[in-house]
Amino acid sequence: MAVGIFCSRITGLIRQRVFAYYFGLGLEADAFYAALRIPNFLQNLFGEGALSASFIPVYAGLLARGERKEADRVAGAIVALLALVVSVLVLVGMLATPVFIDLIAPGFRGDKRTLTIDIVRVLFPGTGLLVLSAWCLGVLNSHHRFLLSYASGVMWNVAMIATLLTFGGRASLPTLAVYLAWGSVAGSALQFGVQVPFVLRLAPDLRIALDTASMHVHTIVRNFIPAFISRGVVQLSGYIDTLLATWLPSGAVSALSNATTLTLLPVSLFGMAVSAAELPAMSGAASADADGAQVVRRRLDAGLRRIAFFVVPSAMAFLALGDVVAGALLQTGRFSHSDSQYVWAILAGSAVGLLAQTLGRLYSSTYYALRDTRTPLRYALVRVALTTVLGYLFAFWLPGPLGIAARWGAAGLTASAGVAGWAEMLMLRHTMNERIGRTGLAASYVAKLWTSAIAGAAVAWGIKIALPALHPIVAAVLILGPYGLVYFGASIALKVSEVSYVASAFRRTSG
C-alpha cells in the first residue's frame, strides 16, 4: 500500500511542481486550488472516507466468513446505489456552482471568482468518476489487493501533467486553468478504468443492481450516514481553512494548498497506508475471531508505533527544514524563493498536529472496524468547532499583536488545525481505551523518536548553514539525506524496534 501511495504522491508532487512553474502563487493559482477544493471535498466525503468506513467492514466480514457470492451481491448493490446518488449530485453541482463558490471562496471577486466558477463546472463530472474509483478501492482492499487501488492515482496526475506540458507554453493562464480542469476529468476516467478489470476478476459474481432488501446493504447504508457526516465534518475543517484564506492577501490560498500537498505525503504514506491496510484486517478479526477485541487492540498498538516512527521525523523536517523541502519540490519558474519561505511557515504550522492527525486516522479506522461510526463523528464535531474558533484567532487576530504581516496568518490556520487535531485524537484514544483496554504510545518510545529527529535536524542545520548557494534540489539532497541517515542511526542506537521491522519489510518488498 505504501508503494502505491508513494507512486501516486510522487507523481502528485511532480504535477505540483509543473503547476508551480506555470502558475506560481498568482490569481489563477488561487482560483484553481479553490475550485479543486469542491470535487476533493465530495470525493473524500462520498468515497475514500465514508464509503470505506461503512462498506469495507461488512464486505470484508462476509469474505472472512467465506460468503463470497453474498459479498459480491452486496458490492454490486452498493455500486448501483452509489452511481445513482453521484449522478444526481454531479448534475446539481454543475447547475449550482455559483452558490458553491460563494460558500468556499467568499473573498473572491471579479475575474478570480468567474474563473473559479468555470473551473468547478468542468471538474464536477470527474468527481463522480473518482467516487466510483473509491468503490473499486474498497473491493480491492477487502481482497488484500492494495498496490493498484492506491497507485491508480498516478493516472490522474499524469493526465494533468500532460495537459500542462501540452498547453502551458501557448495558452494564457486563465485558459490554461480551464484546460487543466479538463485534464483532471480525463485523469479521473483513467483512474477508474484501470481498476475495473481487476475488480471484475476478484468479484466474478458481481451484478450491478439495486437491492434494497439485503440486510447487509441496510447495514452499510445505516453506517454510511454517520460516517458520511463524520467525514464531512473532517473535510469541513479543510474547507474552513480555505474559506478563511480567501480573506488573506493574494497567494494565501495557493500557498496553503501547496503546503497541504506536502503535508499529505507523510499522512498518506504512513497514516493512511497503515490505517487503510488495517481496516479490512481488523474488520475480519472483529467478525470472525472470538477474541476479536484483543486482536484489534494488538494490531492498533503495532500500527500506532509504525506510524509514529515515520511521522515524527516528517514533522521535524517540516518544522526545521520546510524551506528546503518546499524549495526542492516547488521552486521553479514563477514560484520563487520567497514563495518557498512562505510555504515553509505554513508547513511549520502543520507540524504542530501532524502526528495527531495520522494517529487519529488509525483510531477512526479501529472504530469503523468495530462498526461504530458515531463516536468518530462526535469528536470530529469538536475538532471542527475548535478549528473554526482557533483558526480565526490565529489567522486574523494574532498577527497584529505579534507585529507580523497579515499574509502570515495562513500559518496560523494550519497551527490551529493541529491543536484541534490533538484534542480529537486524545478523545478518540480515551474512549477506545475504555472499550478494548489500554492503547497508545509509550512515553519512552515517543521520547526516543523525537530525540533521534532533533539530532538529525541539528546535523542538517549545520550542513545548511555551511553550504553555498546551490540549486534547491541539490541542496535538498545534501541536507535532507544526512538528516534521514542520522535519524535512522540514532533510532538504532536507542534500540527502536521499528527499525528492524522497516528493514525486514523493505527486504520482503524488494524480494
C-alpha positions in Angstrom: 0.0 0.0 0.0 2.8 2.4 0.9 4.4 1.7 -2.5 1.1 2.5 -4.3 0.6 5.7 -2.3 4.2 6.7 -2.8 3.9 6.4 -6.6 0.7 8.4 -6.5 2.1 11.1 -4.2 5.4 11.4 -6.1 3.6 12.0 -9.4 1.4 14.4 -7.5 4.5 16.3 -6.4 5.7 16.4 -10.0 2.3 17.7 -11.0 2.5 20.3 -8.3 6.0 21.4 -9.5 4.9 21.7 -13.1 1.8 23.7 -11.9 4.0 25.9 -9.9 6.3 26.5 -12.9 3.4 27.9 -15.0 1.2 29.5 -12.3 3.3 30.4 -9.3 1.1 31.9 -6.5 -0.9 34.2 -8.7 -4.6 34.8 -9.2 -5.1 31.9 -11.5 -3.4 29.5 -9.0 -5.7 30.7 -6.2 -8.8 30.2 -8.4 -7.7 26.6 -9.5 -6.9 25.4 -6.0 -10.1 26.9 -4.6 -12.1 25.2 -7.4 -10.4 21.9 -6.7 -11.5 22.0 -3.1 -15.1 21.2 -4.1 -14.6 18.0 -6.0 -11.9 16.9 -3.5 -14.4 17.5 -0.7 -17.1 15.4 -2.4 -14.6 12.6 -3.3 -13.4 12.3 0.2 -16.9 12.7 1.6 -18.6 10.0 -0.5 -15.6 7.9 -1.4 -12.5 7.0 0.5 -13.8 8.2 3.9 -17.5 7.4 4.4 -17.6 4.5 1.8 -14.6 2.7 3.2 -15.8 3.1 6.8 -19.2 1.6 6.0 -18.6 -0.8 3.1 -15.3 -2.4 3.9 -16.2 -3.8 7.4 -19.3 -5.5 6.0 -17.8 -6.7 2.8 -14.5 -7.9 4.4 -16.6 -9.6 7.1 -18.5 -11.6 4.5 -15.3 -12.6 2.8 -13.7 -13.7 6.1 -16.7 -16.0 6.7 -16.4 -17.5 3.3 -19.6 -15.9 1.9 -18.1 -14.7 -1.4 -21.2 -14.8 -3.5 -23.2 -12.8 -1.0 -20.2 -10.4 -0.7 -20.3 -9.8 -4.5 -24.0 -9.3 -4.5 -23.7 -6.6 -1.8 -20.8 -4.9 -3.7 -23.0 -4.8 -6.8 -25.9 -3.3 -4.9 -23.7 -0.6 -3.4 -22.1 0.5 -6.6 -25.5 0.8 -8.2 -26.8 2.9 -5.4 -23.6 5.0 -5.3 -23.8 5.6 -9.1 -27.4 6.8 -8.8 -26.6 9.2 -5.9 -23.5 10.6 -7.5 -25.2 11.2 -10.9 -27.8 13.4 -9.2 -25.0 15.1 -7.2 -22.9 15.9 -10.2 -26.0 17.4 -12.1 -27.0 19.6 -9.1 -23.3 20.6 -8.6 -22.9 21.8 -12.2 -26.1 23.9 -12.0 -25.5 25.3 -8.6 -21.8 26.1 -9.0 -22.1 29.9 -8.3 -23.7 29.1 -4.9 -20.8 26.7 -4.0 -18.3 29.4 -4.9 -19.9 31.9 -2.6 -19.6 29.2 0.2 -16.0 28.2 -0.3 -14.4 31.4 -1.6 -16.5 34.4 -0.3 -13.4 36.6 -0.6 -13.0 36.1 -4.3 -14.3 38.9 -6.6 -14.3 39.8 -10.3 -12.2 37.7 -12.7 -11.0 35.4 -9.9 -14.5 34.4 -9.0 -15.6 34.0 -12.6 -12.6 31.8 -13.4 -13.2 29.6 -10.3 -16.8 29.0 -11.4 -15.7 28.0 -14.9 -13.2 25.5 -13.4 -15.6 23.9 -11.0 -18.2 23.3 -13.7 -15.7 21.3 -15.7 -14.4 19.4 -12.7 -17.7 18.1 -11.4 -18.1 15.1 -13.8 -14.7 13.9 -12.9 -15.7 13.9 -9.2 -18.3 11.3 -9.9 -15.7 9.0 -11.5 -13.4 9.5 -8.5 -16.2 8.4 -6.1 -16.7 5.2 -8.1 -13.0 4.7 -8.1 -13.2 4.7 -4.3 -15.7 1.9 -4.5 -13.1 -0.1 -6.5 -10.6 0.7 -3.8 -13.0 -0.8 -1.2 -13.4 -4.1 -3.1 -9.6 -4.4 -3.9 -8.6 -3.7 -0.3 -11.0 -6.2 1.1 -9.3 -8.8 -1.1 -6.0 -7.5 0.2 -5.0 -6.0 -3.1 -3.5 -2.7 -2.1 -1.0 -1.7 -4.8 -3.3 -0.9 -7.7 -6.0 0.8 -5.7 -3.6 3.4 -4.4 -1.3 3.6 -7.4 -4.2 4.3 -9.7 -4.0 8.0 -8.7 -0.9 8.1 -10.9 -3.2 8.2 -13.9 -4.9 11.3 -12.6 -1.6 13.1 -12.0 -0.1 12.0 -15.4 -3.2 13.3 -17.3 -2.8 16.7 -15.6 0.9 16.9 -16.2 0.4 16.0 -19.8 -2.2 18.8 -20.1 0.2 21.4 -18.6 3.1 20.4 -20.8 1.0 20.3 -23.9 -0.8 23.7 -23.5 1.4 25.5 -20.9 3.6 27.2 -23.4 0.9 28.6 -25.7 -2.2 29.3 -23.6 -2.9 32.3 -21.4 -3.1 31.4 -17.7 -6.9 31.6 -17.3 -7.3 29.4 -20.4 -4.7 27.0 -19.2 -6.5 26.7 -15.9 -9.7 25.6 -17.7 -7.7 23.2 -19.9 -6.2 21.7 -16.8 -9.6 21.1 -15.4 -10.5 19.0 -18.5 -7.2 17.1 -18.0 -8.4 16.4 -14.4 -11.6 14.8 -15.8 -9.7 12.7 -18.3 -7.4 11.5 -15.4 -10.4 10.6 -13.3 -11.8 8.4 -16.1 -8.4 6.7 -16.4 -8.1 6.2 -12.6 -11.4 4.4 -12.5 -10.9 2.5 -15.7 -7.6 0.8 -14.7 -9.2 -0.7 -11.6 -12.4 -2.1 -13.1 -10.9 -5.2 -14.8 -9.2 -6.3 -11.6 -12.4 -5.8 -9.6 -14.4 -8.0 -12.0 -11.7 -10.7 -11.7 -11.8 -10.7 -7.9 -15.6 -10.5 -7.8 -16.8 -12.8 -10.6 -20.4 -12.9 -9.2 -20.7 -9.1 -9.2 -24.0 -7.9 -10.6 -24.8 -4.2 -10.7 -28.4 -3.9 -9.5 -30.3 -2.0 -6.8 -31.1 -4.3 -3.9 -33.0 -2.6 -1.1 -34.0 -5.9 0.6 -30.5 -7.1 1.7 -29.8 -6.9 5.4 -26.1 -6.2 4.6 -26.9 -3.3 2.3 -29.1 -1.9 5.0 -26.2 -2.1 7.5 -23.8 -0.4 5.0 -26.3 2.5 4.4 -27.1 2.8 8.1 -23.4 3.0 8.9 -22.7 5.2 5.9 -24.9 8.1 7.2 -22.9 8.8 10.4 -19.7 8.1 8.6 -20.7 10.5 5.8 -21.5 13.2 8.4 -18.3 12.5 10.3 -16.2 12.6 7.1 -18.0 15.7 6.1 -17.1 17.3 9.4 -13.5 16.4 8.9 -13.5 17.8 5.4 -15.2 20.9 6.8 -12.1 21.6 8.7 -10.1 22.0 5.5 -12.9 23.9 3.9 -12.9 26.4 6.8 -9.1 26.9 6.3 -9.6 27.7 2.6 -12.6 29.9 3.3 -10.6 32.0 5.8 -7.6 32.1 3.5 -9.7 33.7 0.8 -9.8 36.8 3.0 -6.0 36.9 3.4 -3.7 38.6 0.9 -3.4 37.1 -2.6 -1.4 33.9 -2.8 -2.6 32.6 0.6 -5.0 30.0 -0.9 -2.4 28.6 -3.3 0.4 28.6 -0.7 -2.0 26.8 1.7 -2.8 24.2 -1.0 0.9 23.7 -1.8 1.7 23.2 1.9 -1.3 20.8 2.2 0.0 18.7 -0.7 3.4 18.3 1.0 1.8 17.6 4.4 -0.4 14.9 2.8 2.7 12.9 1.7 3.6 11.6 5.2 -0.1 11.5 6.2 -0.9 9.3 3.1 2.3 7.2 3.1 2.2 6.3 6.8 -1.1 7.4 8.4 -3.5 6.4 5.6 -1.4 3.4 4.4 -1.4 1.8 7.8 -5.0 2.7 8.6 -6.4 1.5 5.3 -4.4 -1.7 5.4 -5.5 -2.4 9.0 -9.2 -1.7 8.4 -10.1 -4.9 6.4 -7.8 -7.0 8.7 -9.3 -5.6 11.9 -12.8 -5.9 10.4 -12.2 -9.6 9.6 -10.8 -10.2 13.1 -13.7 -8.5 14.8 -16.2 -10.5 12.8 -14.6 -13.9 12.8 -12.5 -14.2 16.0 -14.0 -14.8 19.4 -11.1 -12.9 20.9 -11.5 -10.2 18.3 -11.2 -7.2 20.6 -7.8 -8.2 21.8 -6.6 -8.9 18.3 -7.8 -5.4 17.3 -6.0 -3.9 20.3 -2.7 -5.6 19.4 -3.0 -4.5 15.7 -3.9 -1.0 16.8 -0.8 -0.6 19.1 1.5 -2.0 16.4 0.1 0.4 13.8 0.5 3.4 16.1 4.2 2.6 16.6 4.8 2.2 12.9 3.0 5.5 12.1 4.9 7.4 14.8 8.3 6.1 13.6 7.8 7.8 10.2 5.7 10.8 11.1 7.8 12.2 13.9 10.8 12.9 11.6 8.4 14.2 8.9 7.0 16.7 11.4 10.5 17.8 12.4 11.6 18.2 8.8 8.6 20.5 8.1 9.3 22.5 11.3 13.1 22.9 10.9 13.7 22.4 7.2 10.5 23.3 5.5 12.2 25.8 3.2 14.5 23.1 1.9 11.5 20.7 1.3 9.4 23.4 -0.4 12.3 24.7 -2.5 13.3 21.3 -3.8 9.7 20.3 -4.8 8.2 23.6 -5.9 10.8 26.3 -6.6 10.8 26.7 -10.3 9.5 29.2 -13.0 7.1 31.7 -11.4 7.5 30.0 -8.0 10.3 32.0 -6.2 12.5 31.5 -3.2 10.3 33.9 -1.2 7.3 31.7 -2.1 9.2 28.7 -0.6 9.8 30.7 2.6 6.0 31.4 2.7 5.1 27.7 2.3 7.7 26.8 5.0 5.8 28.9 7.5 2.6 27.1 6.7 4.4 23.7 6.9 5.8 24.6 10.3 2.2 25.3 11.4 1.2 21.9 10.0 3.9 20.2 12.0 2.1 21.0 15.2 -0.7 18.4 14.6 0.9 16.1 12.0 1.4 13.2 14.5 -2.1 13.6 16.0 -3.7 13.7 12.5 -2.1 10.4 11.5 -2.7 8.6 14.7 -6.3 9.8 14.7 -6.8 8.2 11.3 -5.9 4.8 12.7 -8.1 5.2 15.8 -11.0 6.2 13.5 -10.4 3.1 11.3 -10.5 1.0 14.5 -13.9 2.3 15.4 -15.1 1.6 11.8 -13.7 -2.0 12.1 -15.9 -2.4 15.2 -18.8 -1.0 13.2 -19.0 2.2 15.3 -19.2 5.2 13.0 -20.9 7.5 15.6 -18.1 8.0 18.1 -15.7 9.5 15.5 -18.5 11.8 14.4 -18.9 13.3 17.8 -15.3 14.0 18.2 -15.0 15.3 14.7 -17.6 17.9 15.5 -15.5 19.1 18.4 -12.5 19.3 16.2 -14.3 21.5 13.6 -15.6 23.8 16.3 -12.0 24.3 17.7 -10.6 24.7 14.1 -13.1 27.4 13.4 -12.6 29.4 16.5 -8.8 29.0 16.8 -8.3 29.4 13.0 -10.0 32.8 13.1 -8.0 33.9 16.1 -4.6 32.6 14.9 -5.1 33.9 11.3 -6.6 37.3 11.8 -6.2 38.4 15.5 -2.7 37.0 16.3 -0.5 38.6 13.5 -1.3 42.1 14.8 0.0 41.7 18.4 3.0 39.8 17.1 3.8 42.6 14.7 3.8 40.5 11.5 2.2 40.9 8.1 -1.3 39.7 7.6 -0.3 37.1 5.0 1.5 35.0 7.7 -1.9 34.3 9.2 -2.0 31.3 6.8 0.5 29.6 9.1 -1.9 30.3 12.0 -4.6 28.3 10.1 -2.5 25.1 10.0 -1.2 25.5 13.6 -4.8 25.9 14.9 -5.9 22.8 12.9 -3.0 21.0 14.6 -4.2 21.9 18.1 -7.7 20.8 17.2 -6.3 17.5 15.8 -4.6 16.8 19.1 -7.9 17.3 21.0 -9.7 14.9 18.7 -7.1 12.2 18.8 -6.9 12.2 22.6 -10.7 11.9 22.9 -10.7 9.0 20.3 -8.0 7.3 22.3 -9.7 7.7 25.7 -13.0 6.2 24.5 -11.2 3.3 22.7 -9.2 2.5 25.8 -12.5 2.2 27.8 -13.8 -0.2 25.2 -10.9 -2.6 24.4 -8.2 -1.8 27.0 -5.2 0.5 27.2 -3.8 1.6 23.8 -1.4 4.2 22.7 2.3 5.0 22.5 4.7 4.7 25.5 6.2 7.9 26.5 9.7 6.4 26.4 9.1 5.4 22.8 8.0 8.8 21.7 11.0 10.4 23.5 13.4 8.2 21.6 11.8 9.2 18.3 11.9 12.9 19.0 15.5 12.7 20.3 16.5 11.0 17.0 14.7 13.6 14.9 16.2 16.5 16.8 19.7 15.0 16.4 19.1 14.7 12.7 17.7 18.2 12.4 20.8 19.6 14.2 23.2 17.9 11.8 21.1 19.1 8.8 21.0 22.7 10.1 24.8 22.7 10.3 25.1 21.5 6.7 22.5 24.0 5.6 24.5 26.9 7.1 27.8 25.7 5.7 26.6 25.1 2.1 27.0 27.9 -0.5 24.0 28.9 -2.7 23.0 25.8 -4.7 20.1 24.6 -6.8 17.2 23.8 -4.5 17.2 20.1 -5.5 20.9 19.7 -4.9 20.7 21.5 -1.6 17.8 19.2 -0.5 19.8 16.0 -1.3 22.8 17.3 0.7 20.7 18.4 3.6 17.8 16.0 3.9 19.9 12.9 3.1 22.1 13.3 6.2 19.0 14.2 8.2 17.4 10.9 7.4 20.6 8.9 8.0 21.2 10.4 11.4 17.5 9.8 12.4 17.8 6.1 11.5 21.2 5.8 13.1 20.1 7.4 16.3 17.0 5.2 16.3 19.2 2.1 16.0 21.4 3.4 18.9 18.3 3.9 21.1 17.1 0.4 20.2 13.8 1.5 18.5 12.4 -1.9 17.4 10.6 -0.4 14.3 13.9 0.0 12.6 14.3 -3.8 12.2 10.6 -4.1 11.2 11.1 -1.5 8.5 14.3 -3.2 7.3 12.6 -6.6 7.0 9.5 -5.1 5.3 11.8 -3.4 2.8 13.6 -6.7 2.1 10.3 -8.5 1.6 9.0 -5.8 -0.8 12.3 -5.8 -2.7 12.3 -9.6 -2.9 
